[in-house]
Amino acid sequence: MEEYMLPCLNKKYFGFECMGCGVQRSLVALFKGHFTEAFSLYPAIFPLVFLGIAIGINIFFGLKYTNRIISFLAILSVTTIIVSYILKLTT
């Protein structure tokens, strides 16, 4: 499956990983049911998945508090991405 994945152009041309490095491998691990591996590859995978689900619910059903949930999950996702990227750079 990894032979079909897109390479990180940032890593290829500039030599360092971007904030999205690991998302594809993490998503594949998540689909295979390897939840801890998915988290270790890209810690923001779970908030992003829940954000996608919340957006889908909002599109089809438009529940009362969905916009607040989407806002919370978006902030959580961005914060997780930034913190995990900083931790990856320092280790």
VOGU-3710 file (C-alpha; in Angstrom, 3 decimals, decimal comma):
1> meeymlpcln> 0,000/0,000/0,000  2,858/2,412/0,732  4,026/2,328/-2,886  0,844/4,262/-3,809  1,320/7,029/-1,239  2,283/10,543/-2,240  5,754/11,632/-1,131  6,199/14,673/1,076  7,436/17,317/-1,340  8,633/19,495/1,530
11> kkyfgfecmg> 10,850/16,689/2,819  11,973/15,771/-0,703  13,010/19,272/-1,781  13,884/21,029/1,483  15,063/18,118/3,615  12,724/18,427/6,605  9,264/17,136/7,385  6,159/19,269/7,154  3,285/19,382/9,650  1,367/16,835/7,595
21> cgvqrslval> 4,062/14,173/7,371  2,647/10,873/8,583  -1,023/11,527/7,815  -1,257/9,002/4,982  0,507/6,225/6,878  -1,572/7,026/9,957  -4,810/6,829/7,980  -3,809/3,457/6,524  -2,987/2,179/10,024  -6,342/3,482/11,258
31> fkghfteafs> -8,218/1,659/8,477  -6,349/-1,529/9,370  -7,448/-1,146/12,997  -3,998/-0,323/14,390  -5,122/2,591/16,547  -1,986/3,006/18,663  0,223/2,879/15,577  -2,003/5,469/13,886  -1,650/7,749/16,905  2,115/7,312/17,066
41> lypaifplvf> 2,483/8,097/13,358  0,317/11,227/13,480  -1,211/12,238/16,835  -3,780/14,567/15,263  -5,461/11,755/13,335  -8,249/11,211/15,851  -9,323/14,870/16,217  -9,212/15,164/12,425  -11,378/12,076/11,950  -13,902/13,343/14,500
51> lgiaiginif> -13,815/16,759/12,813  -14,630/15,131/9,465  -17,504/13,209/11,040  -18,852/16,384/12,679  -18,676/18,272/9,375  -20,512/15,416/7,640  -23,219/15,436/10,307  -23,533/19,200/9,963  -23,911/18,969/6,193  -26,590/16,276/6,260
61> fglkytnrii> -28,452/16,963/9,499  -27,518/20,453/10,717  -27,938/19,769/14,416  -28,125/22,597/16,949  -24,651/22,523/18,510  -22,685/21,105/15,589  -20,992/24,423/14,799  -19,600/24,659/18,341  -18,387/21,070/18,159  -16,741/21,748/14,786
71> sflailsvtt> -15,028/24,841/16,177  -13,767/22,936/19,205  -12,481/20,031/17,092  -10,802/22,396/14,615  -8,961/24,178/17,426  -8,047/20,830/19,000  -6,770/19,516/15,657  -4,633/22,561/14,898  -3,235/22,617/18,437  -2,404/18,908/18,280
81> iivsyilklt> -0,723/19,312/14,890  1,424/22,222/16,080  2,396/20,652/19,409  3,263/17,287/17,854  5,307/19,017/15,137  7,280/21,002/17,721  7,873/17,847/19,762  9,017/16,012/16,622  11,499/18,780/15,838  12,979/18,777/19,331
91> t> 13,504/15,015/19,529
//
